[in-house]
Amino acid sequence: MGEKLVRVGTTYLPVINVNESAEWYVEKLGAVLSYKDEDKAIINLANQSFFLVKAVENGTANFIDAYGEERFSLTFEVAGEEALVQLRDELCQKEVKVGELEDRGHIGRNFVFYDLNGNKFDVWSELSPFFKGQFSNKM
């Protein structure tokens, strides 16, 4: 049976203030704002759309795993360790809450960062094989 789901097109993120959050993603991560009203903003980032949806205070996309650790629900990929280090440095300069570089026992390295609402994201130094094959010559 062939693959039926081709890609993730949209991710929904809970935010407290839609305007402030949209500005944060544009300023800190280079997202492109394509729509905004008082309840949601649509930004384009990392080859997909993100809906920033007005939610209850302290609501995040994070979850607690079976061992009581807060986990991210999304990993961004960059093209190599040099790009990973450069991105982390840029986010630090922009005063984004950023974790340390990590070796998790698999290929590549990672770090985590948080948006202004407390949503936790991961960044990995390795592009997935499909993406690397499809898009690496365009980067």
Phi and psi in degrees as GROMACS dihedral restraints (atoms count N, CA, C in turn):
[ dihedral_restraints ]
;  ai    aj    ak    al  type     phi  dphi    fc
    3     4     5     6     1   -74.7    20    10
    4     5     6     7     1   161.8    20    10
    6     7     8     9     1   -68.5    20    10
    7     8     9    10     1   127.4    20    10
    9    10    11    12     1   -92.0    20    10
   10    11    12    13     1   -38.9    20    10
   12    13    14    15     1   -91.1    20    10
   13    14    15    16     1   123.0    20    10
   15    16    17    18     1   -90.6    20    10
   16    17    18    19     1   -41.6    20    10
   18    19    20    21     1  -164.1    20    10
   19    20    21    22     1   165.9    20    10
   21    22    23    24     1   -87.6    20    10
   22    23    24    25     1   122.2    20    10
   24    25    26    27     1   -97.0    20    10
   25    26    27    28     1   -34.0    20    10
   27    28    29    30     1  -140.4    20    10
   28    29    30    31     1   139.3    20    10
   30    31    32    33     1  -121.8    20    10
   31    32    33    34     1   137.0    20    10
   33    34    35    36     1  -103.9    20    10
   34    35    36    37     1   129.2    20    10
   36    37    38    39     1  -122.4    20    10
   37    38    39    40     1   130.9    20    10
   39    40    41    42     1   -75.3    20    10
   40    41    42    43     1   135.8    20    10
   42    43    44    45     1  -137.0    20    10
   43    44    45    46     1   156.5    20    10
   45    46    47    48     1   -85.0    20    10
   46    47    48    49     1   -48.6    20    10
   48    49    50    51     1  -122.3    20    10
   49    50    51    52     1   113.3    20    10
   51    52    53    54     1   -61.7    20    10
   52    53    54    55     1   -46.3    20    10
   54    55    56    57     1   -62.2    20    10
   55    56    57    58     1   -50.4    20    10
   57    58    59    60     1   -62.3    20    10
   58    59    60    61     1   -40.2    20    10
   60    61    62    63     1   -66.5    20    10
   61    62    63    64     1   -44.3    20    10
   63    64    65    66     1   -59.9    20    10
   64    65    66    67     1   -44.3    20    10
   66    67    68    69     1   -61.2    20    10
   67    68    69    70     1   -41.1    20    10
   69    70    71    72     1   -61.3    20    10
   70    71    72    73     1   -48.1    20    10
   72    73    74    75     1   -64.4    20    10
   73    74    75    76     1   -37.3    20    10
   75    76    77    78     1   -67.9    20    10
   76    77    78    79     1   -49.2    20    10
   78    79    80    81     1   -69.7    20    10
   79    80    81    82     1   -46.7    20    10
   81    82    83    84     1   -85.0    20    10
   82    83    84    85     1   -35.2    20    10
   84    85    86    87     1  -114.4    20    10
   85    86    87    88     1    -3.9    20    10
   87    88    89    90     1    76.1    20    10
   88    89    90    91     1    21.1    20    10
   90    91    92    93     1   -65.4    20    10
   91    92    93    94     1   157.4    20    10
   93    94    95    96     1  -108.3    20    10
   94    95    96    97     1   122.8    20    10
   96    97    98    99     1   -80.4    20    10
   97    98    99   100     1   125.2    20    10
   99   100   101   102     1  -114.1    20    10
  100   101   102   103     1   -14.9    20    10
  102   103   104   105     1  -164.7    20    10
  103   104   105   106     1   147.6    20    10
  105   106   107   108     1  -156.6    20    10
  106   107   108   109     1   135.2    20    10
  108   109   110   111     1  -136.6    20    10
  109   110   111   112     1  -169.3    20    10
  111   112   113   114     1   -73.3    20    10
  112   113   114   115     1   -16.8    20    10
  114   115   116   117     1  -105.0    20    10
  115   116   117   118     1   -17.5    20    10
  117   118   119   120     1  -160.9    20    10
  118   119   120   121     1   157.8    20    10
  120   121   122   123     1  -133.1    20    10
  121   122   123   124     1   146.0    20    10
  123   124   125   126     1  -113.1    20    10
  124   125   126   127     1   122.2    20    10
  126   127   128   129     1  -120.6    20    10
  127   128   129   130     1   153.5    20    10
  129   130   131   132     1  -111.9    20    10
  130   131   132   133     1   126.6    20    10
  132   133   134   135     1  -156.9    20    10
  133   134   135   136     1   135.6    20    10
  135   136   137   138     1    55.7    20    10
  136   137   138   139     1    43.4    20    10
  138   139   140   141     1    63.1    20    10
  139   140   141   142     1    29.1    20    10
  141   142   143   144     1  -154.5    20    10
  142   143   144   145     1   169.4    20    10
  144   145   146   147     1   -96.2    20    10
  145   146   147   148     1   141.8    20    10
  147   148   149   150     1  -120.5    20    10
  148   149   150   151     1   129.6    20    10
  150   151   152   153     1   -97.4    20    10
  151   152   153   154     1   118.3    20    10
  153   154   155   156     1   -91.3    20    10
  154   155   156   157     1   107.5    20    10
  156   157   158   159     1  -107.6    20    10
  157   158   159   160     1   128.7    20    10
  159   160   161   162     1   -58.7    20    10
  160   161   162   163     1   125.1    20    10
  162   163   164   165     1  -136.2    20    10
  163   164   165   166     1   179.2    20    10
  165   166   167   168     1   -68.3    20    10
  166   167   168   169     1   152.3    20    10
  168   169   170   171     1   -60.5    20    10
  169   170   171   172     1   141.6    20    10
  171   172   173   174     1    71.0    20    10
  172   173   174   175     1     6.8    20    10
  174   175   176   177     1   -83.1    20    10
  175   176   177   178     1   129.7    20    10
  177   178   179   180     1  -135.4    20    10
  178   179   180   181     1   171.2    20    10
  180   181   182   183     1   -83.7    20    10
  181   182   183   184     1    -1.2    20    10
  183   184   185   186     1   -73.0    20    10
  184   185   186   187     1   161.9    20    10
  186   187   188   189     1  -143.4    20    10
  187   188   189   190     1   163.2    20    10
  189   190   191   192     1  -100.8    20    10
  190   191   192   193     1   126.2    20    10
  192   193   194   195     1   -80.9    20    10
  193   194   195   196     1  -177.8    20    10
  195   196   197   198     1   -64.1    20    10
  196   197   198   199     1   -15.6    20    10
  198   199   200   201     1  -105.1    20    10
  199   200   201   202     1    10.3    20    10
  201   202   203   204     1    82.9    20    10
  202   203   204   205     1    11.4    20    10
  204   205   206   207     1   -93.6    20    10
  205   206   207   208     1   138.1    20    10
  207   208   209   210     1   -72.3    20    10
  208   209   210   211     1   131.3    20    10
  210   211   212   213     1  -120.9    20    10
  211   212   213   214     1   152.7    20    10
  213   214   215   216     1   -86.2    20    10
  214   215   216   217     1   156.9    20    10
  216   217   218   219     1  -109.5    20    10
  217   218   219   220     1     4.9    20    10
  219   220   221   222     1  -148.2    20    10
  220   221   222   223     1   133.7    20    10
  222   223   224   225     1  -118.1    20    10
  223   224   225   226     1   125.1    20    10
  225   226   227   228     1   -88.0    20    10
  226   227   228   229     1   153.1    20    10
  228   229   230   231     1  -117.8    20    10
  229   230   231   232     1   145.2    20    10
  231   232   233   234     1  -126.2    20    10
  232   233   234   235     1   165.4    20    10
  234   235   236   237     1   -90.0    20    10
  235   236   237   238     1    71.6    20    10
  237   238   239   240     1   107.0    20    10
  238   239   240   241     1   166.6    20    10
  240   241   242   243     1   -67.3    20    10
  241   242   243   244     1   -36.0    20    10
  243   244   245   246     1   -61.1    20    10
  244   245   246   247     1   -42.4    20    10
  246   247   248   249     1   -65.5    20    10
  247   248   249   250     1   -35.6    20    10
  249   250   251   252     1   -62.8    20    10
  250   251   252   253     1   -49.5    20    10
  252   253   254   255     1   -63.6    20    10
  253   254   255   256     1   -42.2    20    10
  255   256   257   258     1   -63.1    20    10
  256   257   258   259     1   -44.3    20    10
  258   259   260   261     1   -63.0    20    10
  259   260   261   262     1   -44.4    20    10
  261   262   263   264     1   -59.9    20    10
  262   263   264   265     1   -44.1    20    10
  264   265   266   267     1   -61.2    20    10
  265   266   267   268     1   -42.9    20    10
  267   268   269   270     1   -62.9    20    10
  268   269   270   271     1   -42.8    20    10
  270   271   272   273     1   -65.3    20    10
  271   272   273   274     1   -38.8    20    10
  273   274   275   276     1   -61.1    20    10
  274   275   276   277     1   -42.9    20    10
  276   277   278   279     1   -63.8    20    10
  277   278   279   280     1   -29.4    20    10
  279   280   281   282     1   -88.9    20    10
  280   281   282   283     1     9.7    20    10
  282   283   284   285     1    61.8    20    10
  283   284   285   286     1    36.6    20    10
  285   286   287   288     1   -85.9    20    10
  286   287   288   289     1   141.0    20    10
  288   289   290   291     1   -70.1    20    10
  289   290   291   292     1   116.2    20    10
  291   292   293   294     1  -130.0    20    10
  292   293   294   295     1   139.7    20    10
  294   295   296   297     1   -86.5    20    10
  295   296   297   298     1   175.7    20    10
  297   298   299   300     1   -75.4    20    10
  298   299   300   301     1   159.0    20    10
  300   301   302   303     1   -64.9    20    10
  301   302   303   304     1   137.0    20    10
  303   304   305   306     1  -125.7    20    10
  304   305   306   307     1   142.6    20    10
  306   307   308   309     1  -105.9    20    10
  307   308   309   310     1   110.5    20    10
  309   310   311   312     1   -98.4    20    10
  310   311   312   313     1    12.6    20    10
  312   313   314   315     1    88.8    20    10
  313   314   315   316     1     3.8    20    10
  315   316   317   318     1  -122.0    20    10
  316   317   318   319     1   176.4    20    10
  318   319   320   321     1   -57.6    20    10
  319   320   321   322     1   142.4    20    10
  321   322   323   324     1    79.9    20    10
  322   323   324   325     1   179.0    20    10
  324   325   326   327     1  -129.5    20    10
  325   326   327   328     1   167.5    20    10
  327   328   329   330     1  -138.6    20    10
  328   329   330   331     1   165.4    20    10
  330   331   332   333     1  -151.2    20    10
  331   332   333   334     1   161.4    20    10
  333   334   335   336     1  -112.5    20    10
  334   335   336   337     1   156.1    20    10
  336   337   338   339     1  -146.0    20    10
  337   338   339   340     1   163.9    20    10
  339   340   341   342     1  -123.5    20    10
  340   341   342   343     1   143.8    20    10
  342   343   344   345     1   -83.7    20    10
  343   344   345   346     1   179.4    20    10
  345   346   347   348     1   -70.4    20    10
  346   347   348   349     1    -8.5    20    10
  348   349   350   351     1   -97.6    20    10
  349   350   351   352     1    -3.0    20    10
  351   352   353   354     1    91.9    20    10
  352   353   354   355     1     3.9    20    10
  354   355   356   357     1   -66.9    20    10
  355   356   357   358     1   128.4    20    10
  357   358   359   360     1  -100.0    20    10
  358   359   360   361     1   132.7    20    10
  360   361   362   363     1  -127.2    20    10
  361   362   363   364     1   152.3    20    10
  363   364   365   366     1  -108.8    20    10
  364   365   366   367     1   150.1    20    10
  366   367   368   369     1  -128.8    20    10
  367   368   369   370     1   131.9    20    10
  369   370   371   372     1  -119.4    20    10
  370   371   372   373     1   143.0    20    10
  372   373   374   375     1   -79.9    20    10
  373   374   375   376     1     4.6    20    10
  375   376   377   378     1  -120.4    20    10
  376   377   378   379     1   128.9    20    10
  378   379   380   381     1   -78.8    20    10
  379   380   381   382     1   141.7    20    10
  381   382   383   384     1   -63.2    20    10
  382   383   384   385     1   148.6    20    10
  384   385   386   387     1   -55.7    20    10
  385   386   387   388     1   -42.0    20    10
  387   388   389   390     1   -62.4    20    10
  388   389   390   391     1   -47.8    20    10
  390   391   392   393     1   -63.8    20    10
  391   392   393   394     1   -43.4    20    10
  393   394   395   396     1   -58.6    20    10
  394   395   396   397     1   -43.9    20    10
  396   397   398   399     1   -69.1    20    10
  397   398   399   400     1   -36.1    20    10
  399   400   401   402     1   -81.8    20    10
  400   401   402   403     1   -35.3    20    10
  402   403   404   405     1  -125.0    20    10
  403   404   405   406     1    -8.6    20    10
  405   406   407   408     1   -61.6    20    10
  406   407   408   409     1   -30.4    20    10
  408   409   410   411     1   -76.4    20    10
  409   410   411   412     1   -10.9    20    10
  411   412   413   414     1   -96.0    20    10
  412   413   414   415     1    -6.6    20    10
